[in-house]
Amino acid sequence: MTHSPLISACAALALAGLLSGCAGAVIGAGATAGVAAAEERGLDGAVEDTRIRTEINDLWFRHDVEMYRKVTLAISEGRILLTGLVPTDQAQADAVRLAWQAAGVREVYNEIQVRPAGSGLIDDSRDVWIQQELKARLLFDKEVRNINYTVDVTDGVVYLLGIAQSEAELQRVIAHARELSHVKGVISHVRLKTDPRRNG
């Protein structure tokens, strides 16, 4: 029995937990696959990144449920961005080590912050506000292909991952982030569409 690439893609996306419900999975899978195909990385790239994400999450979960809960993973063409807060240097090192174990990982950007228990509270609601506000700005900026960017925020620091159409577009994205209240800094791991390393 053979399956079309779309069905295989939908299955991979569904297994990753991106879809729920039996009937909704068929409709949602088609919509999700359509969005993935519109991204610069393409449908195949999105499916491969989903597979890698699933493998890393499984490695973390098996190692330490707290790691799975506290470390955030973003991925673009096999490049992994790790953010979040962990209590020890060892927990940070373990998260990075396990991420590298997944097949297909090309790079790992370690932006995990180490914060021992009791060292101060993080305003999670403010981080969520920054993230959502920036996503909204990118969505409505006609000079930015927002679909190619992933945004994460930890303790007021904005982390960017993805593929920019041009240096000018990337600078617009960074400028949007810097203009927001309570942003302490912007760290970009975005690559240009023309970067030869994308094919490496």
N, C-alpha and C positions, 0 to 999 in steps of 0.2 A: 504494500500500500504506500503510495507516495503522497507527499503534502506539498502544497505550494509554499514559496518563501513567505508569503503574507501570513499563512496559517502558522508556520513555524515561528515567525516573529511574534505573532499574537500569543502563542503558547509561552514563549520565553518571557514576554512582558507580564502575562498573567501569573506565571510562577513567581515572578519577582514581587508579587504583592501589589502591583500597580492597578489591578482590576479586581472587582469583587462582584459576586452574583453570577449565576449561570447565563441568564438571558442578557444581562448587562455586559457580560464578558465579551460576547460576540460583537455587540455594537461598540462597546468601549474599546475593544481591541483594535477594531478598524480605525476608530478615531485616533487612538494612541499611535498606531502604526503610521497614520497619515501625518501626524505631527512629527514623528521621528524622521520620516522621509523628507520633510521640509527642512530639517536641520542640516547644517553644513556637514556634519559627520555622516549623514545619510541613514537609511534604515538598517543596513548591515552593521554600521558602527554603533547605532543605538542598541541593537540586539546584543552585540558583543559586550558593550559596556554594562548592560543589564545583567548578563551572565556573570561578569566579573564582580559586580556589586553583590549579587546573590552569594557568590562564593566567599567573599570577604566577610559579609555579614554572618554567614554560617561559621566561619573560623573564629570570629570574635565571640559569637554567642556560645560556642562550645568551650572557649577558653575562659570567658568571664562575662556573665550577663550584664554586669555594670559597665564593662567596656562597650558592649553593644548599645547600651542606653546613653552613654555620655559622649561617645565619639561620633562625629558627623562625617559622612563620606559623600564627596561629590566626585564625579568621574566624567572625563571627556577624552575619547579616543585612547583609552587605556592609561590616561594620566589621572592619578588619584590625588585628591586634595583632602587632607584630614584636618578637621577642626574640632573644637570642643574643649572641655575642661576635664582633667583627670587629677587624682590626688598625689600621684608619685611619678618620679622619673621612670621607674620600671614599667608602670602602666603605659606611659607614653611610648617607651621603646617596644613593648610587646605589641601595641596596636600597629606600629609601623612595620615591625617584623612580620606579623601575620598578614598584613596587606600585601607585602611583597611575595607571599607564598601563593597567591592566586595566579593561575595561568593567564597570561596575556597582559599582565601589568607592565607598563613601560616606564613609568616614573611615579614616585610618591613624594608629594609635597607635605612635609610635616609642619603643620601650623597648630598642633595641639598645645594648649597651654596647661602647665602644671600648677595646680592650686591646692596646697594641702588643706585638709578639712579645717574649718574654722578660720581661714585666712581672709574672710570677707565675702559678702554676698554679691552675686551677679544679678543685675536687673534683667531677667529673661524677657519680661514684657517689653522693655525698651528695645532690646535686640530684635524681637519679632516685629515691632513697629518699624524700625529702620529697614529691615529686610523687605517687608511688604511695601513700604513707601518707595523704596528704590525700584522694586519690581514694577510698581505702577508707573513710575516715571519712565522706565525703559519701554514698557508696553506702549505708552502714548507718544514716545519720541519716534517720529517717522524716519529719522536718520539712523536709527539703531535697529538691528535685527535681534530683538530681545530673546528670541527662541534659542539663540546660540550661547546664552550666558547662564551660568549658575551663580547665585548669590547666597552667601552665608554670612552670618554676623555673630561674633562671640565677644562679649564684653565691650561693645562699641566699635570693634574693629571689623571692617567689611572685607571679606575675601571673595575674589572673583575668579571664576574658572570658565573656560570656553574658547570660542573661536571668533575673532573679530574680522570683519570684512576689510578693515583698513586701520591704520594708526589713528586717523581722525575719529573713526567710530569709537575705538577703544578710549580715546581721550574724553569723548563725550560721556561715556559710561562712568569713567573715573570721576569726572567733574560732577555728574549727578550725585554720586555717592558722597563726595566731599562737601556738597552744599547742604546735606541733611544735618539737622540738629543732633547733637550727642555722638556724632561719629568721631572716633579718636584717631582713626587712620584707615587707609585703603591699601590692601595688598593684592596685587594682580598676578595671576598665573595664566592669564589669557594669551593665546597665541594668535598671530595673524593668519588669515586664510592662506597666504602665500608662503608661510614659513616652511622651508624644506624639511624640517624635522618632523613634520606631520606625516611624511611618507617614509620615515626612517624605520 
